[in-house]
Amino acid sequence: MTLKIRSKKFTKNIAKMERFVTKTLPKESLKEMKDNTPKGKTNNAKNKTILKKKKNEFVLEGNYPYSGVIDRGEYPNPPAKGTGKTRNGYSTQAPKGIIDPTTDFIKKEVNKFIRRFG
């Protein structure tokens, strides 16, 4: 029995993974996070959701004071003024918050990449 390992193929796949993690995944994750952010009258929340890149990491940040309120579902429950914009403390546009759906998206994208090239 013989086992051959072609290091050239692994090297190419590792390079593809590095490009995916450093270039593609951060941009797609930012888009997903913005898509999960409720749209307000001024689009302030979407406009101030930013991507910060550092050497070995990227950070998605809701750079506005009420980002935690949206994500953790801290709106008044029941809503202060009738019904319609919130349910159980969460915005009806982001019923699971912002971070959890974005994290699920990142996990799916990484798994999809690994299945394709792994």
Backbone bond lengths (Angstrom), bond angles and torsions (degrees), N, CA, C in turn:
res aa  C-N    CA-C-N  psi(-1)  N-CA   C-N-CA  omega(-1)  CA-C   N-CA-C  phi
1 M - - - 1.435 - - 1.530 108.48 -
2 T 1.337 115.17 142.21 1.464 121.06 -177.33 1.525 110.07 -129.68
3 L 1.288 115.01 142.58 1.460 121.21 176.46 1.520 107.85 -125.93
4 K 1.326 116.04 121.01 1.460 120.38 177.87 1.522 109.26 -109.56
5 I 1.294 115.27 134.58 1.453 121.02 175.53 1.522 107.05 -120.14
6 R 1.314 115.44 120.68 1.463 119.94 -178.93 1.523 109.00 -98.41
7 S 1.312 114.69 101.25 1.459 119.72 -174.41 1.530 112.45 -64.65
8 K 1.330 117.83 -28.17 1.457 120.81 179.75 1.537 111.06 -61.27
9 K 1.343 115.69 -41.66 1.457 120.31 179.20 1.529 110.46 -65.24
10 F 1.324 117.57 -42.95 1.464 120.82 178.53 1.525 110.75 -63.36
11 T 1.318 116.85 -41.23 1.459 121.09 179.35 1.526 110.96 -61.22
12 K 1.330 117.12 -42.58 1.467 121.14 177.75 1.525 110.66 -62.92
13 N 1.323 116.34 -44.11 1.466 120.12 -179.28 1.525 111.84 -65.74
14 I 1.311 117.16 -36.93 1.463 120.99 177.70 1.534 109.68 -65.90
15 A 1.321 116.66 -39.97 1.469 120.21 177.29 1.531 110.40 -64.26
16 K 1.340 117.48 -40.59 1.466 120.99 177.22 1.524 110.35 -62.82
17 M 1.328 116.62 -41.58 1.457 120.72 -179.43 1.526 110.17 -65.12
18 E 1.310 117.32 -40.76 1.458 120.51 179.74 1.537 110.65 -63.40
19 R 1.324 117.54 -43.17 1.465 120.59 177.35 1.526 110.62 -63.28
20 F 1.322 116.30 -41.36 1.462 120.93 179.54 1.523 110.87 -61.04
21 V 1.330 116.47 -47.40 1.466 121.02 -175.79 1.527 112.19 -72.25
22 T 1.322 118.01 -32.26 1.465 119.48 -176.20 1.524 113.75 -93.64
23 K 1.324 118.37 -23.98 1.464 119.72 -175.82 1.529 113.36 -117.02
24 T 1.303 117.99 -55.14 1.461 122.11 -173.15 1.526 112.21 -74.46
25 L 1.324 117.47 -52.62 1.460 121.62 -175.19 1.534 113.52 -58.36
26 P 1.346 120.03 -43.97 1.466 118.44 178.75 1.534 113.25 -61.05
27 K 1.323 116.86 -42.52 1.467 120.05 -179.23 1.525 111.28 -66.48
28 E 1.327 116.71 -43.90 1.470 120.14 178.87 1.524 111.13 -65.73
29 S 1.327 116.64 -36.60 1.467 120.93 179.75 1.529 110.96 -67.74
30 L 1.334 116.94 -39.39 1.459 120.34 176.69 1.526 110.30 -62.28
31 K 1.321 116.65 -44.71 1.463 120.55 178.67 1.532 110.31 -60.33
32 E 1.329 116.70 -44.06 1.463 121.22 179.48 1.529 110.97 -63.26
33 M 1.325 116.89 -42.13 1.463 120.15 -179.60 1.527 110.15 -64.34
34 K 1.326 116.59 -41.30 1.465 120.05 177.38 1.527 110.94 -65.09
35 D 1.336 116.63 -37.27 1.465 120.44 177.42 1.530 111.49 -64.64
36 N 1.343 116.73 -31.91 1.461 121.82 -179.71 1.529 112.54 -82.71
37 T 1.326 117.32 -9.97 1.456 122.07 -178.83 1.522 109.67 -84.48
38 P 1.330 118.36 130.20 1.468 120.28 179.76 1.529 111.91 -61.37
39 K 1.314 114.94 144.89 1.458 121.10 178.35 1.525 108.33 -88.73
40 G 1.311 115.74 123.29 1.462 120.72 177.25 1.513 110.63 -102.49
41 K 1.302 116.06 -170.94 1.461 120.87 -179.75 1.524 112.13 -64.15
42 T 1.330 116.88 -37.04 1.465 120.77 -175.61 1.529 113.50 -106.27
43 N 1.311 118.83 -4.11 1.474 123.28 -175.42 1.520 112.27 61.57
44 N 1.330 117.69 22.76 1.454 122.36 -178.72 1.528 111.81 -57.03
45 A 1.326 117.01 -45.52 1.467 120.38 -176.93 1.523 110.95 -62.74
46 K 1.324 117.37 -46.14 1.471 119.73 179.89 1.525 111.37 -66.37
47 N 1.334 116.65 -41.03 1.462 120.28 -178.38 1.527 112.65 -67.83
48 K 1.324 117.20 -27.98 1.459 120.03 -177.89 1.525 112.75 -101.13
49 T 1.304 117.39 12.52 1.462 121.35 171.00 1.514 106.01 -87.84
50 I 1.328 116.08 118.14 1.463 120.30 -170.17 1.520 111.85 -127.29
51 L 1.317 114.21 163.87 1.458 123.11 176.46 1.521 107.49 -113.51
52 K 1.317 116.16 124.35 1.458 121.54 174.73 1.517 107.51 -111.15
53 K 1.315 116.20 125.03 1.469 120.44 178.14 1.520 108.83 -105.57
54 K 1.309 114.18 133.26 1.456 120.85 172.32 1.521 106.34 -119.55
55 K 1.293 117.65 -176.57 1.462 120.52 -174.46 1.528 112.71 -56.12
56 N 1.308 117.93 -54.24 1.463 120.43 -175.05 1.520 113.59 -118.53
57 E 1.333 117.29 22.32 1.452 119.31 -179.80 1.523 110.34 -158.05
58 F 1.301 114.02 164.05 1.454 118.97 169.96 1.513 108.14 -132.48
59 V 1.333 115.41 147.61 1.454 121.95 -176.27 1.527 108.27 -125.49
60 L 1.327 115.82 126.46 1.459 121.50 172.92 1.520 106.42 -97.29
61 E 1.327 115.89 126.87 1.455 118.88 -172.33 1.527 111.42 -133.86
62 G 1.309 115.00 129.07 1.456 121.07 170.99 1.513 106.66 -86.29
63 N 1.317 117.22 95.72 1.455 122.72 -171.34 1.536 111.27 -90.34
64 Y 1.340 115.97 59.64 1.458 122.84 177.62 1.523 106.63 -149.62
65 P 1.324 118.29 150.50 1.460 121.29 -168.30 1.527 116.16 -64.06
66 Y 1.307 119.52 -24.04 1.461 120.89 -174.97 1.529 113.33 -103.68
67 S 1.331 117.39 17.80 1.470 119.97 -179.04 1.529 111.86 -61.52
68 G 1.328 116.77 -39.21 1.463 120.05 178.49 1.520 112.76 -65.97
69 V 1.320 116.72 -34.49 1.461 121.54 178.77 1.527 109.65 -61.82
70 I 1.325 116.02 -45.55 1.466 120.42 179.49 1.526 110.34 -65.41
71 D 1.338 116.27 -47.01 1.464 120.05 -174.28 1.527 113.34 -69.96
72 R 1.319 117.51 -39.01 1.465 120.73 -176.26 1.525 113.47 -91.89
73 G 1.315 117.34 -0.43 1.464 120.29 178.67 1.513 112.79 68.13
74 E 1.326 116.51 47.58 1.465 121.20 -177.00 1.521 113.77 -99.12
75 Y 1.323 116.91 18.28 1.458 118.91 173.95 1.526 108.20 -68.42
76 P 1.327 117.84 155.90 1.472 119.27 178.47 1.531 110.83 -56.02
77 N 1.320 115.49 137.27 1.460 120.65 -179.45 1.523 107.66 -128.41
78 P 1.285 121.96 110.59 1.462 129.64 1.84 1.526 110.83 -71.32
79 P 1.350 116.83 162.96 1.463 120.94 -178.11 1.522 112.30 -56.02
80 A 1.313 115.97 145.67 1.466 121.61 -177.87 1.526 111.99 -64.95
81 K 1.324 117.27 -39.56 1.461 120.84 -176.78 1.527 109.66 -117.27
82 G 1.300 116.81 87.34 1.463 119.97 176.45 1.521 113.01 67.34
83 T 1.321 116.13 -139.62 1.458 120.77 -179.27 1.521 108.99 -135.73
84 G 1.301 116.51 174.19 1.453 120.24 173.05 1.501 115.20 123.25
85 K 1.349 119.15 -49.32 1.456 119.83 -174.82 1.521 114.08 -92.41
86 T 1.336 117.56 -21.12 1.462 120.27 179.50 1.518 110.75 -133.94
87 R 1.316 114.32 154.27 1.456 122.15 175.86 1.523 107.74 -144.53
88 N 1.315 116.48 125.08 1.468 122.44 -179.47 1.530 112.50 54.32
89 G 1.322 117.23 33.15 1.457 121.32 178.38 1.515 114.66 88.27
90 Y 1.333 117.63 -10.37 1.464 121.55 -179.53 1.521 109.80 -103.85
91 S 1.306 115.76 149.42 1.455 121.00 172.85 1.524 108.39 -62.66
92 T 1.320 117.73 142.66 1.470 119.86 177.80 1.529 111.01 -66.76
93 Q 1.341 117.19 -21.19 1.469 120.94 177.29 1.525 112.04 -81.17
94 A 1.328 117.81 -19.15 1.465 121.98 179.62 1.524 108.82 -136.44
95 P 1.340 117.44 67.66 1.462 120.23 -173.97 1.527 114.56 -66.68
96 K 1.328 118.15 -15.29 1.470 121.25 177.54 1.521 110.94 -113.21
97 G 1.320 116.78 15.31 1.455 120.34 -176.18 1.518 110.32 82.15
98 I 1.327 116.50 -160.28 1.458 121.49 -177.95 1.528 111.18 -114.13
99 I 1.306 117.20 -43.72 1.464 121.96 -173.44 1.531 112.43 -67.91
100 D 1.329 118.15 -47.32 1.469 120.38 -176.62 1.534 112.74 -59.56
101 P 1.329 119.66 -48.44 1.463 118.58 178.07 1.537 112.69 -64.17
102 T 1.336 116.58 -34.41 1.469 119.80 178.39 1.522 110.42 -68.19
103 T 1.324 116.94 -41.60 1.467 121.02 177.41 1.526 110.85 -62.62
104 D 1.326 116.93 -42.62 1.471 120.51 176.90 1.523 110.83 -60.01
105 F 1.338 117.33 -41.20 1.458 122.07 178.19 1.530 110.38 -60.76
106 I 1.338 117.12 -46.45 1.469 121.08 -178.61 1.523 110.02 -61.33
107 K 1.333 117.40 -44.37 1.470 121.00 179.03 1.521 110.91 -60.01
108 K 1.341 117.18 -44.53 1.467 120.94 179.84 1.522 111.30 -62.94
109 E 1.336 116.76 -42.81 1.471 120.58 -178.56 1.527 111.01 -65.40
110 V 1.324 117.43 -42.19 1.468 120.49 178.87 1.525 110.02 -65.05
111 N 1.336 117.56 -44.83 1.470 120.13 178.29 1.523 111.80 -62.08
112 K 1.329 116.50 -40.24 1.463 120.96 178.35 1.536 110.17 -62.44
113 F 1.331 116.07 -42.67 1.463 120.31 178.98 1.529 110.82 -63.31
114 I 1.321 116.89 -45.17 1.468 120.95 -178.69 1.526 110.59 -63.31
115 R 1.331 117.32 -41.26 1.481 119.61 178.43 1.524 111.07 -63.38
116 R 1.328 116.20 -35.33 1.457 120.53 -177.67 1.536 111.72 -73.30
117 F 1.326 117.35 -43.43 1.455 120.40 -173.79 1.506 114.78 -114.83
118 G 1.333 117.28 -8.09 1.460 120.36 -174.86 1.439 114.08 -75.15
